[in-house]
Amino acid sequence: MCGIVGVIGKKNTTEILMQGLEKLEYRGYDSAGIYVNDQAGHDYLVKRVGRIKNLEAAVDDSIQGTLGIGHTRWATNGKPSVANSHPHISNDERFYLVHNGVITNANELKRQYLLDIEFASETDTEVVVQLIALFAREGLSAKEAFRKALTMVDGSYAFSLVDRLTPDTLFVAKNKSPLLIGKGDGFNVVASDALAMLSETDQFVEMKDEEIVALTQDGIAIETLDGTPVHREAFTVKMEEGDASKGTYPFYMLKEIDEQPIVMRRLVKKYTNDRGEVELPKPLLAALKAADRLYIVAAGTSYHAGLVGKGLFEKLAGVPTEVHLASEFGYNQPLLSEKPLFIFLTQSGETADIRQVLVKVKAQGYPTLTITNVLSSTLAREADYQLGLYAGPEIAVASTKAYTAQVAVEALIAQGLGEAKNHREAEAFDVVHQLGLAAAGQQALIDQKDAIHDWATDLFSQSRNAFFIGRGTDYDVSLEAALKLKEISYVQAEGFAAGELKHGTIALIEQDTPVVAFISDPKTAAHTRSNADEIAARGAKVLRIATESQSSEEDQLVVDDIDPMLAPLLMIIPGQLLAYFTSFDRGYDVDRPRNLAKSVTVE
């Protein structure tokens, strides 16, 4: 995921671009660049590796214009470098392009049309800008060359294009990647997120997939790829709403599912230094090192995130870890170790049964850490230490991005603690790289919404019950996926350890019973696959979801590879989407399921 900004018709374009990129830096920060044109024959291209501050240092007062595009990048095609950073430029130096997304047929297009072109980068984006330039040299206008290229590319994209020969127009297009048009008085802007341009306008126009837009300082011309004009009214984003705006999404839950790749990258930025090393507050790190056992206390989705965290802390940091339901721990405290440290996982920071435990263990003198999405909350204020999830407002009752954020923060803490203890497993693990893989893999799954929607319809449209199975962390995912389905679609769903089915639960399997099998761990993949075959032989309708290295021809959905400890960050995405589409198709209020509230403030 990357961030895009664009401006036309403003004298302070450079300043607006830089401020916008700073607000979008959570989307990517391994390189950044801007292109500015004064529409009078002068233009400037500046690109730098690293965070936005490196670009800021290279942009002086001489770089001014009234048209510009900017980009902040998280590397997908090609390593972080000036050559691979955006904007990309065509060989004839006519076109400049910024891009968010992945073009899946870039290599095929390169081989078919661009064999005689010398490429300056390793990116799929440069393939597109060179293709546009090729079509323009053949006689097409900039807009038509852009349109022709768009009809040929496969994959996800948000593009912003400048033609030096027509610097009074900014061209944009999108498919599966977010992009909004901001409408001003005598100017217009474009951005991946309204947050980047809220200082300039609160009026935004939605862009739909496979549309091409020509922006001038006074006009917005939207067309479909076949040339059909589209008129669309602007909507208002209030300054105080920011990230909490639902925008053009039908439900907050879908928006929050889509935001998860961004959250992964934001957390890496928040918890690592410029050298890419995990950096925890020193007092907290000292307290963690002094503990002989960690006790994770949580509820619901946070409890499931804690189950994943147990494996991370034990493997990466070598510290025994227990996970407890807050509602049980509060009345049935187990025998504790000599030097325990308590970790409270909570999205809202206001969960009543968790606070009961916090008060109880603080009275006993034990150190406490709250990990929450709301650092101003009661649980954050009252704990000895606090760490944020930085997931942005989560409005839907069914938690999605807070779950994956909790797992990611646990991984970052475990890595930092393990390195501080010189634990061998932590020194061999690269959490920053793994979270990068997670973000890319999550986006790839999010881009397959249509296929997942079809599976949701096939599996759950008529069902009153369902099962999710897996082993190890896949069992943890099964619990969370089942919770998502039951809480918003009211299907009786249960997560089971796959090996336990034959110890009783398989008796419930009958013709067309829906079962989702998660298969990611090489140690147990063959066993889980065998369990899936057992229930299929008894009439179940089985959806198999496997990582690429553990996949087989019978699997319907193949997920990118990642370390098995962090596989839940990917495997849960289809689980969330299956629940969302099942609820949506049944006509329910996805964001506000019956009998539930976002913050549980009673025991």
N, C-alpha and C positions, 0 to 999 in steps of 0.2 A: 504494500500500500504506500502511495506517495501523495504529496499535496500539490495542488495546482492553484495559481492565482493569475488573473489577467485583468488589465485595465485599458480602457480607451476613452479619451476625452478629458483627462485630468492632467493639469500641469505638474502636479506632484506625484506622477506615476511611480517613480522609483521609490519614494517613501512609502506609498501604499503597498507596493509589491513586497517590500522588506517587512513591513508590519504584518502583512497577511501571511508571509512565509513563517514568521516567528510564531504566529498563532497556530499554524499547521505543522509545526515541527514535530509534534507527537506522531505524525503520519510517516515520518522518515527523516533521518538526519545523518546519513553517511555522505551526502553531498547535496549541493544546492546551486542554483544559478538563476540569472535573470537576463532577459533580452529587452532593451528599451529602444524605441524609435521616436524621433521628434517630428516625423512626418514632413521634414524639410531637407532630407538628404543625409542626416546624421543618425547613426545607430550604434549600439553598444551591446556586447555580449560578455558577461562575467560569470565564471563558474569556479567553484572551489570544492574540495573534498572536506568532509567533516560537517560540523554543525553550522547553524546560521551565522553565528558570530564570526566565523572565518570568512563568509561571504560579505558580511557587513564591513569587515576591515578592508576589503578590496574595492568597495563601492564608495567613490568620492563624489564631491559636489558637481563634478563635470559631467556625470552620467545623468542626463535629464532627458525627458521626452513626454509625449502625450499618449503613447501606445506602448504596452509592455506585457510580457508574460513571465511568470516565475514558477519555480518547481523546487520542491524539497524531496529527496529520494531515499528510499530504502531499496537496496540492491536486490534485483531478481535476476535479470539477464546481465551478466558481467559484474566484476568486482567493483567496489567503490574506487573511482578514479575521476580525474577531470574529463578524460575522454568519454567515459560512460555516463557522466552527469548530464542533466538536461539544462537548457534547451539543446536539442540536436539540430544540426544544420545540414542542408543538402549540399552536394558537391559544388553546385553552381552558386552557392551562397545566396540563394534567393529565398528559401523557405526556412523558417524556424519553428520547431515543434516541441511541445511538452506533452507528456503522456503518463497516465496512471492506468495500470492494468497489465495484462499479459496477452500478447498476440501469439496464438498457438501455431499458426501456419507461417510464421516469419521466415523460417529456413526455406520452405517451399517457394515462397514468393521471391526470396533472394535468388534461388537457383533458377527460377523461371524467367525473371525479368531483369535482374541486376548483376549478372555475372561480370560485366565489364566495369562495374562501379567499384572504386576503392573505398572501403569503409574505414571510418575513423574510430569506431567503437565496437563493442561486443553486444550491443543492445538490439532488441526487437523494435524499439522506437525508431532507430535510424533507418531500418528497412522501410518503414512507412514514409518517412520524410523523403527518402530517396525515390520511393515509388511515386509520390506526389510530384516531385520535380520532373521525373521521367514523363509523366502524362502531360505536364505543362509544356515541356519541350516539344511534345507531339502536337501541340496546338490548343489544348484545353485551357480555359480560364482557371485561375486558382481555385475557385469554388468547385468547378466541375472536376478538376483533377483530384481535389480532396474527396468529393463525392464518389468518384470512381474507385479510389483507394479504399474507401470505407466499405464499398460493396464487395471487396475482395478479401478483406482481413477477417479472420476468425479469432474469437476469444473475447476478452473484456477490455474496454478502453474508455478513457476520458481524454480527449484531445483538445488542445488549444494551439492554433496555427496562425502564424503571421507570414504574409507575403511582402517582401521588401518593395515590390513593384506597385502594391496597392496598400500602403500603410494607413489608409483611413478605415480599414476593416479588420476585425478580429474574427476568425472562424473557430467554431467549437463544435464538438460532437461527443456523444457518449453511448456506451452499451455496457450495462452491468456494473459500471463503476460510477461513483457519485460525482455529480457536477451540477452546480446551480448558477443561474444568471442573476446578477444583482442590478436593479434598475435605479438609475440616478437621474438628477436634473442636469441634462447636458453631458452626461457621461454614463457608461455602463461598465459592469465588472463581471468577472466569472470566478468561481472558487469551488473547491471540493467540499467546503463546509461553510455555511453561512457565518459561522463564528469568525472566519478570516476577514469578512467584509462588513461586519456589523457597525464598525466605526464610520463607514461611508454611506451605508443605506440599510434600511430595514425592509425594503421591498424586494422580494425575490420571485423569480419565475422558474417554475419546475421545468427540467428537461427530461424527456422520456427516452427510452432506449431507441437507437437507430434513428435519431433526429440530427440534422445539421443546422447550425445557427450562424448567421452572419450578424455581427455586432458592429454598429457604428456609434459615434458619440451620441446620436439622437435616435437610433433605431435598433429594434430587435426583430430580425426576420427568421422565423422558425419554419423548417420544412422537414418532411419525411425524406428518406433516402430516394424515394421515387419522384420527388419534386412537389408533393402536395403541400400547399401552405397550411400552417397551423397557427391559430390564434389562442393564446392562453393568458389569462389574467394573472397578475402578480398576487402574492400572498405576503402577509406581514409577519416578520419575526421580531418579537419584542426584545429590546436590548437586555432586559433582565432574564429572559428565558434562555438564551444561548443554547447550550448543549441539550437543554431539557425540551426543546421544541421537537414535536413529532414530525414537523416538516410535511413531506408528501407521502409518508408511509401510512398504510391503513391502520396499523397498530404499533404501539411502542415496542412490543416484543420483537417484531421483525427488524425494526431499526436497531435494537440493542444486540440482536444476533449478528447483524451486519457489522457492528462496531468492534467486534472482538479482535480482529487482526490489528486494528489501531491500538487497542488497549495493550496488547502484548508488546508492541514497540514503545508505547509510552512508558510502560513499566521498566523496560530495559534502560531507557533514558533516565528515569527517576532514580534507579537503584545502582547505576554503574557510573564510574568516573570516565574521564577522557581517554583513559587507557583501556577501557572496556572491562574493568575489574568491578566486581560487586563491592559496594561500599555501604556498610551499615553503621548506624550511630555507635560510637565507641562504648558508651555505657551499656547499651543493649547487647552488643557483642560480648562484652565482659560477663554480663549476666547469663547469656546463653552458654558461654564456655564453662561457667561455674556449675551449671545444672547437671545433675546425674540422670534426669529423666524429664521429658517434655510431656505435658498433658494438654492435648487439644480439646477444647470444649466448644461445642457448636450445636446447631439445630438445623433440620431440614437440609436444604442444598448445601449449606456451609458445613454440615456434618459430613456430607459426601466428599466435599473438597478436603476435609480433614483426613479422611481415609487415604486419599492420594498423598497427602502431606506426610503421613506416617512413614510411607515407604521412602520418600525423599529425605526426610531427616535421618532415618536409620541407615540408609545406604550412602548418602553423600556426607553426612556429618558424624555417623557412628554413634548416635545417641538414641537410647531406647525411647520410644514414643507410644503413648496411648491416646486413643480418641474416644471421647465420651459425649453422649447426648446430655445437653445441659439440664433438661427436665428430669432426667434420672439422677445425674450427679448431685443436683441440689439437695436431694433427700436421701441419697444412698452413696455417700462419699466412700470411695475405696481406700484401702491401705496405701498410703503414699510413700514414695522414696524419701531419702534423707534431704536431698536438695532439688526439689521439683521446681520447674518453671511452667507457668500456665499461659497458654496461647488461646485467646478468644477470637474465633472467626465469626464475623457478622457483617452483613451488607449494610444495615441501617445504623448499627451501633446503639440501638435502643431496645434490643430483644430482652424481654423481662426475665425469662428463665436463665439466660446467660448472665445477666446482671446479678441475679441471686447468687450464682456461683462466684462471680467476681468479688462481691462483698464478703462472702464466706471465707474465701482463701486469703484475701487481703487481711482479714482479721486474724488469720493464723500466721501472718508474716511472710507469705510466699510471694515472690516476684511475679508480675503479671504483664502480659503484652496483649494489646488489642490490635487486630488487623481488620480494618473497616473501610468502607467507602465514604464514610462521613466523619472526618477528623474532628468536627465540632460536637460530636454526639456524646451521650452520657458515658458509654463504655470506653470511648477514647479518652475522655477527660479524667476518668477515675482510675484507669490503669496506670501502672508505673511507666510503661512504654507504649508508643503508638506508631503504627505504620499504615500508610494509606494504600488503597487499591487503585485509586486514580482511574476508575472506570467511567467517570462521568455519571450524571444522574441516571438511575435505573428506575423507570416509572412502572413498567409492567410488574404485576404481582409475581409472575413466574420468573425467577432469577436466571439469567443467562450469562451476561458478561461479568457479573460479580463472581460467579462460580469459577470461570476460567481465570479471572484475575486473582482469586484466592490461591488457586493451584500455582500460578506463575510466581506470586509473591513468596509462597512457601518454597518453591524451587530456588529462588534468589537468596532467601535466608539460609537455606540448607547449604547452598554453594558457598556463601560467605562464611558461615560457621565452619564448614568442613575445611576450607582453606586456612582459616585461623587456627584450626587444630592440626593442620598438616595431615589431614586424612587423605589417604591414597585415592579413594574413589572420587573425592571432590577435585583433586588435582588433575585427574584424568577426564573430568567432565567439563564441558564448555556450555554453561547455561545460556549465555548470550546467543551463541550459535543455535542452540536448540529452540530458544524462543523465537528466533528468526524463522527457523523451519516451521514452527507452530503457526506463526502469523501467515506465512505463505500457504501452508496446508489448509488453514482455516478459510482463507480467501478462495482457494480452489474448490472447497466444498460448498461455500456460500454461492459460488457461481453455478452450482449444479442444482439450484432450487427447483427447477422445473421437473427434473427426474425424481428428486426426493418427494415432491408433491405427488407425482404419479404413484410412487410406492406407498405413500401415506393413504391415498385413496384406495389402492388395492388391498392393503392390509387391514385398515381400521374403519373403513366407511360403514360397515355393517356389524362390527364387532363390539361386544360388551366387555371383553377381557383380552389381555395380551401379556406376553412374557418377554423379558429381556435377559439374555444370559451371557456370561463371560467368566474368565478366570483372572485372578490377580487384579491389576488395575482395570481390566475389562469388566470385572465384577463390580468394581466401584462405579464405573460408568453405567452399568446396567441399573444400578440403584437410582442414579440420578436421572437417567432417561425415562425410567418407569415413573418417577415422581413427576417429571414434566408432563408426560402424557396424561396421567390421572388428574393432575391438579387443574388443567385447563380444558381437557376434552371429556373428563368424567368417565373415561374408560378404566375399568378395573385392571390396573397394570402392576406387575411385580417384577422385580429384578432378582435373579437367582445366580448363585455360583453354579456354573454349568455342570460340574461333577456331582452336584447334589440333586439334580433332577431325578436321577434313577433311584434315589432314596425316598421317593414318595410323590414328588410333584408331577412326575411324568404321567401319573394317573389322571391328571386333569387335561391332558392333551387329547383333542378330538379333531375331527375333520375341519380343516381350514382355521384352526387356532393360530392367530398371528404370533410369531416368535422372531425377535431380532437377536442375532448372534454377533457379538463383537470379538474380533480375532486380531490381536496385535502382538502378543508376547511370544517370541520364538520358543520359549520353554514349554508353553502349554497350548500352542496353536493347534497342533495335531489332535490333542485331546478334545478341545472345544469343537473342532470341526467334526469329530466323531460323535459328540453329543448332539450337534445340530443334525447330523444324518439320522441319529436314532429317533429324534422327534419328527423329522420329516417322514420317516418310514411309517409313522403312526398317524399321518394325515395332516400334520401341521404345515402351515404356509410360512416358510422361513426366509427372512431377509438376512443375507450374510454380508457383513461389513468388515473388511480386512485391510491391514496395511499392505503396501505393495510387496514387500519382501515375504510376507506370509500368505499372499493371495493365491487363489486357484481359479480355474475357469468358471466354477460354479458361483463365484461371488458376484453379487449385483453391484456393489460399490467398493471401489478400491481407494484407499486413503494413502496420502504421502507417508513415507517412512519418517520416523522420529524415534528417539530413545524411548523404549517401552515405559520408563518411569513417567514420561510426559505424554504418552499416547492419549490420555483422557482429554487433553487440550484439543485434539482433533476428533477423536471418536464421539465426543458428546455433540458436536455440531449437527450431524444428521439426526441424532436423538432429539435435539431441540427443534429442528425443522419438522420432523415427523409429528411432534406434538402440536406445533403451531398450525400446520396445514390441516391436521385432523380437526382441531378446534374451529379453524376458519371455515372449513367445508361444512361443518355442522351448524354454522351460523351463530356460534357463541361469541360472547364478548371476551376476546382472547386476553386482553390486558387486565380484566377484572373478573376472574372466575368466582363462582358463587361460594359464599361462606368463607372466603379468604381475604386477608389484608396483607399489604406489603410489609408493614412493620408489626411484629407480634409483641404488643406491649402488656399482655397479661400472661400469667403462668398457666 
